[in-house]
């Protein structure tokens, strides 16, 4: 028994002398994610609570969504996993210790004892490639988590602006419904005294029904916008918050944006594009891991029936009969990653171009509605009110001009929403921020 214990202790000492325990600390890698996100998202001033009486700003909404997003939390857990895998890649393979002893069946003493330790040695030449591959995998996880935050920033910005403008439309639609109702009552009184035809009254009822339908549609859109934003904030059943009335309007100077500059910005900032580059790096490193020589060192202690002891070092070599196939597979994976990177690059370029085009036309249409619909409608209402005081225009004409103005303002709010959506889509397409161009525009 003493011989057995001494032998076991000797082999354990040799094995642990060749390796060491891995200690994992992923804090710095998780902090890298937060740092990348912080560079492209605003600082929050307070955390949102379900019962808060404070108005919700856009900056706070973005921060809340990032803090509460379950998918982002999953991506951060993957970062921790990849960090541990990187630490593991720098360690020797786990040693193996085996032992056996004989049981005499002929009544004689001195049964044999065999102890064996095995340690993989391929790590000595595959370690650089293993570390490079694991490091690239960690980089992918960090960039993927950061990209998720940019998606949240885009989605929350669009949802916030959508809700803000839906509330504006709801205000206009409420006034519109009241004016339409007053107009219909006015026409019915005229019909009762014989000053209006039945055909005209039926036409007025039809128009009133269309405005009722518009009011109900806007009401539905507003409720949906509340739910959409609340879901992004992590509170899908809570819709009693209210938005900051001092929301800064988007001041978009299209002359500040050039398509080539936006392309260049996207290529350097898009996290998903940088992730595909990291995949190429990982596949390149894995070429050296496709079919390395597999060698295992062994050390055995043997004690025979005659109490003769022997220390037996040895080597196990695995013949790579499928070397060509493994190398072909690794090459094919590298080609796949390169092709995927090219595809993502082209997709990014298409996203930038389509988003920029959408922003140009959305701004153009917004200005057309403002200059050709809203402003003339304002002038008409103002003039009709003056003429009504002088008795030259009827109250019905004033009501009708006010109705047309509210319709134009609702249409303008829709165009402002389309413009904001295009702006935030373009911001996301170039990587989540225009700050490096000094053209944030918010």
VENJODA-V322650 format. One line per field, one symbol per residue. ss: DSSP state (@ for helix, = for strand, . for the rest). phi: phi as a letter, one per 40 degrees, with the letter a starting at -180 (. if undefined). psi: psi as a letter, one per 20 degrees, with the letter a starting at -180 (. if undefined). A space follows every 10 residues. Layout:
ss=???
phi=???
psi=???
//
This chain:
ss=.@@@@@@@@@ @@@@@@@@.. ......@@@@ @@@@@@@@@@ .......... .....=.@@@ @@@@@@@@.@ @@@@@@@@@@ @@@@@@@@@. .....===== =......... ..======== ..@@@@@@@@ @@@@@@@@@@ @@@@@@@@@@ @@@@@@@@@@ @@@@@@@@@@ @@@@@@@@@@ @@@@@@@@@@ @@.....@@@ @@@@@@@@@@ @@@@@@@@@@ @@@@@@@@@@ @@........ ..=....... ...@@@..@@ @@@@@@@@@. @@@@@@@@@@ @@@@@@@@@. ...======= ===.....== ========.. ..@@@@@@@@ @@@@@@@@@@ @@@@@@@@@@ @@@@@@@@@@ @@@@@@@@@@ @@@@@@@@@@ @@@@@@@@@. ....@@@@@@ @@@@@@@@@@ @@@@@@@@@@ @@@@@@@@@. ....@@@... ..
phi=.ccccccccc ccccccccba ccbbbcdccc cccccccccb bccccaccbc bcbccccccc cccccccbcc ccccccccdc cccccccccc bcdccbbbaa acbcbbgccg ccbbbbbbbc bcdcbcddcc cccccccccc cccccccccc ccdccccccc cccdcccccc cccccccccc cccccccccc cccgcacccc cccccccccc cccccccccc cccccccccc cccgbcbbbb cbccccdccc bcbcccbbdc ccdcccccbc cccccccccc ccccccccbc accbbbcbab bbbcccfcba bbcabbbccc cbdccccccc cccccccccc ccccdccccc cccccccccd cccccccccc cbbccccccc cccccccccc gcbccccccc cccccccccc cccccccccc ccccccdccc hhabcccfbc gb
psi=gggggggghg hggggihirq qpppojghhh hgghggghhj qqpqhrppqh jqjqqorggh gghgghhiph hhhghhhhgg ghghhgghhj qqqpqppqqq qqopijiqrl qqppppqppp ihhhiigghg ggghghgggg gghgghhhhh gggggggghg hggghhhghh gghghghggh ghgghghhgh hhjjjqqhgh ghhhhghhhh hgggghghgg hgghhggggh ghijmhjokj rqqpikppqp noohiippgh hhggghhiho hhghghhhgg gghghihijg mqpoppqqoq pppahkkpqp pnqrpppppn hkgggghggg ghhghghghh ggghghgggh ggghggghgg hghghghggg higgghhggg ggghgghhhi jiprhhhggh hhghghghhg hhhghhghgg ghghhgghhj jiqjhiiklh j.
//
